[in-house]
Amino acid sequence: MFGLGTTELVIVLVVVLIFFGGKRLPQLGRSLGSSITNFKKGLKEPDEEKKDQQDDTKSS
């Protein structure tokens, strides 16, 4: 995964745990997940808008 081995991943996780603390990690996970979800929705929306516009021009 991205050229990272097990040791490097463990080190990164420990640093994140030390930096943010155990209580904030669930909050960070939720906000990261919702950000990714909103990003994916944002990528799909222009396609849906184009389809709606094409449907409107065809029905006119």
N, C-alpha and C positions, 0 to 999 in steps of 0.2 A: 504494500500500500504506500505509494508515493516514495518508495525507496527507504521507508522507515522500518527498522526491525523492532522486535519486541522490547528490547532494552530501551530504545529511544522513545517508544510510546509510553512506557512506564515512567520514564523520567519526565516527559511532558505532562502526564497526568498528575504526578506528584507536585510539579511546579504549579500547575493550575490549582490543585487542592490547597497548597500553601498560600498562593496569591489571593484566591477568592474565599477560601474557607468552606467548610462542609455545609453550612446553612444556606449559602448562596448558590451552590451548584445546581440544585433542582430548579431554581428560578432561571438561571442561565440556560439550562437545558430546554425549559419551556419556551423562553423567548427566542432561542435559536431555532427551535422547531417551528414556531409560528412564523418566524421571519422567512424560513425556507418555504413554508406553505404559501405565504403571501407572494413570495417571489415567483413561485410556479404558477399561481393564479394570474399574476401580472403578465407572465409570458403567454398564457393562453388567451387572455382577454382581447388583445388586438386581432387574433385570428377569428374570434367570435364576432367582433364588431365588423370585420370585413365580410363575414358570411351574412350578417344581418343587412348590411348595406347592399350586398349583391342580391339578396332576396327581395329587398325593397325596390331595386331598379328593375328586377324581372317582373314583379307584380304590377308595376306602373305601366 
